[in-house]
């Protein structure tokens, strides 16, 4: 029980950070695409915001599995580097 909470906490810290970074990268790329259309006068600025948010929502289907994988690798790597895994195995 305590170990489960500890592992969830250790994985959730990098999960939030990695998810934020991936969302910012994807959101800025999508915004750049749609801002070019807004500059050309094809769509309004308000529509750009809605399109970026909608594309981010759709992209979460792809971003979340990568985020979970990377955060687990980061958490386990840190735990091995700090010798916490050795302590867990000895218990």
Helices and strands as residue ranges (DSSP letters): H 2-39, H 45-81, H 84-90
